[in-house]
Amino acid sequence: MKHVQLGQSDLMVSPICLGTMTFGEQVNESDAHVIMDHAIDRGINFFDTAEMYSVPTKAETFNLTEKIIGHWIKDKPSRRDKVLIATKVAGPSRGMPWVRGGSANLSASDIEQACHNSLKRLNIDVIDLYQIHWPVRHVPAFGIRDFSPELLDPNTSSMHEQLEALGKLVSQGKVRAIGLSNETPYGVGEFIKLSEMHGLPRIASVQNPYCLINRLVENGLDESLYHYQVSLLAYSPLGFGLLSGKYDQSGTTGEHAPKDARIAKYESVRKQRWGRESALQAAKAYNALAREKGMTPTQMALAFCYNKWQVTSTIIGVTTLSQLDENCDAWGTTLDTATLEAIDAIRTVHRDPAY
């Protein structure tokens, strides 16, 4: 895999990124270390994590994924030279008292302290890409379809304050590049404008969901990213497993659903966007098309992301070495015009059910 530039930063990343949110929940520490080593062997130089991982988030596992990565680096410091590490500061944490006491805000001091804590857990001196996990502003995300002005809180920190905090971390040498996650076209534009007006660091990337059952990136965010030269990091390319085909017969709940799968195991996950019956039905249509075209569902779903001009790097989440190899082996798969037209025809019927 040829490395690609992340936005206008000096980071050159692999077009496949190893997502690590399963580490500490579905994947124990020793197995996680093996997976990370194998990812490097497969040509991946880009790992993504967050202070709130593992997922589903809870007090018992808060920060655990970063600690697992930190132990992996401490065990063999030369590993640090082989990977670029991205992590995130959690946004407003209502309902999660283990994250800054459940604060409805994300202040400059919160960002600075969270970065310091992540550096310590990860056993590194500098974070390659530091991202705001989700906005302080009320935005359509995590299953919320519409923007609601009445839900805006004027007492929360401004984007300018947050960008200044990120800029301070960059100037101190603790962060190389900055990014956003679960953002909107408006948010991207404002962060770019503020960076230009005040001489602050420019965002290099936005990490948003992007897959066959959620192509909302194409509803305007992709235009913003293109003109601003900001990279998209596509997460959940398999639609939380729906696009792997493993739920086609069993559904996502009930005694026949795969017992080791997050969406079957955790009720909180099923209540979000990926657990909708409409999302499952759309996924089944795509999975049937993949088989008709002589591919596995996983292969087609990943090829869709790997080859889209909108995507700089696709974040894959795995729990086993075989899954990692399957995801990497899909690299190089191309989709012909007839397949792409069939994909678009399915979307015309089902739209984006996992919004």
FENSUL-V745860 format. One record per residue. N is the residue number from 1. RES is the residue in one small letter. OMEGA is omega in degrees with one decimal (999 if undefined). Layout:
<<N & RES & OMEGA> <N & RES & OMEGA>>
This chain:
<<1 & m & 177.8> <2 & k & -179.3> <3 & h & -176.6> <4 & v & -178.4> <5 & q & 177.8> <6 & l & -177.9> <7 & g & 175.7> <8 & q & 179.7> <9 & s & 176.4> <10 & d & 179.4> <11 & l & 175.9> <12 & m & -170.5> <13 & v & 173.5> <14 & s & -179.6> <15 & p & 168.8> <16 & i & -179.8> <17 & c & 177.9> <18 & l & 172.2> <19 & g & -169.7> <20 & t & -171.9> <21 & m & 175.6> <22 & t & -177.0> <23 & f & -179.4> <24 & g & 177.3> <25 & e & 177.9> <26 & q & -177.0> <27 & v & 179.4> <28 & n & -171.4> <29 & e & -178.0> <30 & s & 178.2> <31 & d & 177.7> <32 & a & 178.6> <33 & h & 178.6> <34 & v & 179.7> <35 & i & 179.8> <36 & m & 177.1> <37 & d & -178.6> <38 & h & 177.2> <39 & a & 176.7> <40 & i & 178.7> <41 & d & -179.8> <42 & r & 174.8> <43 & g & 179.5> <44 & i & 179.9> <45 & n & -169.7> <46 & f & 178.8> <47 & f & 179.2> <48 & d & 177.9> <49 & t & 179.7> <50 & a & 179.7> <51 & e & -176.0> <52 & m & -177.7> <53 & y & 20.5> <54 & s & -176.6> <55 & v & 1.8> <56 & p & -172.8> <57 & t & 176.5> <58 & k & -174.7> <59 & a & -174.6> <60 & e & -176.4> <61 & t & 178.0> <62 & f & -179.3> <63 & n & -170.4> <64 & l & -178.1> <65 & t & 177.1> <66 & e & 179.1> <67 & k & 179.5> <68 & i & 177.3> <69 & i & 178.6> <70 & g & 177.4> <71 & h & 178.3> <72 & w & 178.9> <73 & i & -179.3> <74 & k & -179.7> <75 & d & 179.3> <76 & k & -173.8> <77 & p & -179.6> <78 & s & 177.7> <79 & r & -176.9> <80 & r & -177.8> <81 & d & -174.9> <82 & k & -174.9> <83 & v & 168.1> <84 & l & -173.9> <85 & i & 175.2> <86 & a & 173.4> <87 & t & -172.2> <88 & k & 169.7> <89 & v & -178.3> <90 & a & 175.8> <91 & g & 178.5> <92 & p & -168.9> <93 & s & 175.9> <94 & r & -179.2> <95 & g & 177.7> <96 & m & -174.8> <97 & p & 178.8> <98 & w & 176.9> <99 & v & 179.8> <100 & r & 175.4> <101 & g & -179.3> <102 & g & -176.6> <103 & s & 176.2> <104 & a & -174.9> <105 & n & 169.9> <106 & l & -174.7> <107 & s & 176.6> <108 & a & -180.0> <109 & s & 176.0> <110 & d & -178.8> <111 & i & -178.3> <112 & e & -179.5> <113 & q & 179.4> <114 & a & 178.0> <115 & c & 177.9> <116 & h & -179.1> <117 & n & 179.3> <118 & s & 177.4> <119 & l & -179.3> <120 & k & -179.7> <121 & r & -176.9> <122 & l & -178.6> <123 & n & 178.4> <124 & i & -179.2> <125 & d & -177.9> <126 & v & 174.9> <127 & i & -176.1> <128 & d & 177.9> <129 & l & -179.5> <130 & y & -170.5> <131 & q & 168.8> <132 & i & -169.3> <133 & h & 172.8> <134 & w & -172.2> <135 & p & 169.7> <136 & v & 179.0> <137 & r & 170.7> <138 & h & -179.2> <139 & v & 173.2> <140 & p & -179.2> <141 & a & 177.5> <142 & f & 176.6> <143 & g & 175.8> <144 & i & -174.2> <145 & r & -166.9> <146 & d & 171.8> <147 & f & -178.4> <148 & s & -177.7> <149 & p & -176.8> <150 & e & 179.6> <151 & l & 177.8> <152 & l & -178.7> <153 & d & -177.6> <154 & p & -177.4> <155 & n & -180.0> <156 & t & -177.1> <157 & s & -179.9> <158 & s & 174.8> <159 & m & 178.4> <160 & h & 178.6> <161 & e & -179.5> <162 & q & 179.7> <163 & l & 176.3> <164 & e & 178.1> <165 & a & 177.8> <166 & l & 177.7> <167 & g & 178.0> <168 & k & 179.0> <169 & l & 177.2> <170 & v & -178.7> <171 & s & 177.8> <172 & q & 179.5> <173 & g & -179.9> <174 & k & -178.0> <175 & v & 178.8> <176 & r & -178.6> <177 & a & -177.2> <178 & i & 179.9> <179 & g & 178.7> <180 & l & 177.6> <181 & s & -178.6> <182 & n & -174.8> <183 & e & -179.7> <184 & t & 174.6> <185 & p & 178.7> <186 & y & -178.5> <187 & g & 178.7> <188 & v & -178.9> <189 & g & -179.5> <190 & e & 179.3> <191 & f & 177.7> <192 & i & -179.4> <193 & k & -179.3> <194 & l & 179.0> <195 & s & -179.9> <196 & e & -178.3> <197 & m & -170.3> <198 & h & 177.7> <199 & g & -178.4> <200 & l & -178.4> <201 & p & -178.5> <202 & r & 177.4> <203 & i & -179.2> <204 & a & -171.1> <205 & s & 171.3> <206 & v & 179.6> <207 & q & -178.3> <208 & n & 175.8> <209 & p & 176.9> <210 & y & -179.4> <211 & c & -176.7> <212 & l & -178.1> <213 & i & 173.6> <214 & n & 179.7> <215 & r & -177.4> <216 & l & 175.3> <217 & v & -176.4> <218 & e & 179.3> <219 & n & 174.7> <220 & g & 179.6> <221 & l & -178.6> <222 & d & 177.0> <223 & e & 178.3> <224 & s & -178.6> <225 & l & -179.2> <226 & y & -175.6> <227 & h & 179.8> <228 & y & -177.7> <229 & q & 176.2> <230 & v & -175.4> <231 & s & 172.8> <232 & l & 169.3> <233 & l & -173.7> <234 & a & 176.6> <235 & y & -175.4> <236 & s & 179.9> <237 & p & 177.1> <238 & l & 176.3> <239 & g & 179.6> <240 & f & 176.3> <241 & g & -178.8> <242 & l & -177.4> <243 & l & 172.0> <244 & s & -179.7> <245 & g & -173.2> <246 & k & 178.1> <247 & y & -173.5> <248 & d & -178.1> <249 & q & -171.7> <250 & s & -167.4> <251 & g & -175.8> <252 & t & 178.0> <253 & t & 176.9> <254 & g & -171.8> <255 & e & -178.0> <256 & h & 178.1> <257 & a & 178.9> <258 & p & -173.1> <259 & k & -176.0> <260 & d & -175.4> <261 & a & -177.2> <262 & r & -174.1> <263 & i & 177.4> <264 & a & -172.3> <265 & k & -171.7> <266 & y & -178.3> <267 & e & -178.2> <268 & s & 179.2> <269 & v & -179.0> <270 & r & -178.9> <271 & k & 179.6> <272 & q & -171.6> <273 & r & -174.2> <274 & w & -175.7> <275 & g & -177.9> <276 & r & 176.4> <277 & e & 178.9> <278 & s & 177.6> <279 & a & 178.7> <280 & l & -179.3> <281 & q & 176.4> <282 & a & 178.8> <283 & a & 178.7> <284 & k & 179.1> <285 & a & 177.7> <286 & y & -178.8> <287 & n & 177.3> <288 & a & 177.9> <289 & l & 179.2> <290 & a & -179.0> <291 & r & 178.0> <292 & e & -178.5> <293 & k & 176.7> <294 & g & 177.8> <295 & m & 169.1> <296 & t & 175.8> <297 & p & 179.0> <298 & t & -178.1> <299 & q & -178.4> <300 & m & -178.5> <301 & a & 179.4> <302 & l & 178.5> <303 & a & 177.4> <304 & f & 179.9> <305 & c & -176.0> <306 & y & -173.2> <307 & n & -179.4> <308 & k & -179.2> <309 & w & -178.0> <310 & q & -168.8> <311 & v & 173.2> <312 & t & 178.1> <313 & s & -179.2> <314 & t & -178.1> <315 & i & 179.0> <316 & i & 176.3> <317 & g & -176.4> <318 & v & 175.0> <319 & t & -179.1> <320 & t & 176.1> <321 & l & -179.6> <322 & s & 176.0> <323 & q & 178.5> <324 & l & 179.5> <325 & d & 178.8> <326 & e & 179.9> <327 & n & 179.2> <328 & c & -179.2> <329 & d & 178.9> <330 & a & 177.5> <331 & w & -177.3> <332 & g & 175.2> <333 & t & 178.6> <334 & t & 179.8> <335 & l & -178.6> <336 & d & -175.5> <337 & t & -179.1> <338 & a & 179.2> <339 & t & 179.2> <340 & l & 177.3> <341 & e & 177.8> <342 & a & 176.1> <343 & i & 179.9> <344 & d & 178.4> <345 & a & 176.8> <346 & i & -179.9> <347 & r & 178.1> <348 & t & -179.5> <349 & v & -170.7> <350 & h & -177.6> <351 & r & -176.1> <352 & d & -172.2> <353 & p & -179.3> <354 & a & -179.0> <355 & y & 999>>
